[in-house]
Amino acid sequence: HGPFEIFKNKEIAPLLKTSRAVIPVSHFFESPSDSSKQKFLIKPESGGVFFLGGVYTQFIDGDSGELSIPSFCILTTAANKATKAVNHARCPLIIEEADIEDYLNPALTESQLSKYFKPNNNIDYSVFEIDATQLKDDNLFTPESLSDFNPISERVIV
């Protein structure tokens, strides 16, 4: 898939025109493309929040026909230096804080929006391998809870 195949995706393309979102995060998790056993925590070296580009929608309940389940999807692009460091081929779409207003502008054309669909290497990242058993579906992670993770490797700055 090329970097701009997303504009041809029948579910996502209409939302790119009308329902873009920015999701603030303190970190994300990634695995090598060829293994689900290793897990890595990736966060900005400077700490704090950074922003992921996405889209949002509300699903329609098939039985009642009513809007329900507000949902969002984090978009991805080609690997940046952090996800390449863990041998993963994709990366969340990272939006610079200064670009948020422009990214959310509903008047952007596909051509104008495409500038955001490239790896963002403007941030230095800390990458830690973590024990995959620490990731459970029922855990809710906060910036404070990051200290609860026990890295099983030395930090790598990329």
URHU-V846286 format. One line per field, one symbol per residue. psi: psi as a letter, one per 30 degrees, with the letter a starting at -180 (. if undefined). Layout:
# URHU-V846286
psi: ???
This chain:
# URHU-V846286
psi: klfgffffkfeeeeefefhklkjklfllkllkfgkgekkkkklkefaaklkkkalllklkkfefglklikllkkllalkaeefefghkflkkjkkkeffeeeefjffkleeeffffilkjgfkkkkkkkljfffjkfgkkkleefeffkjkgllkkk.
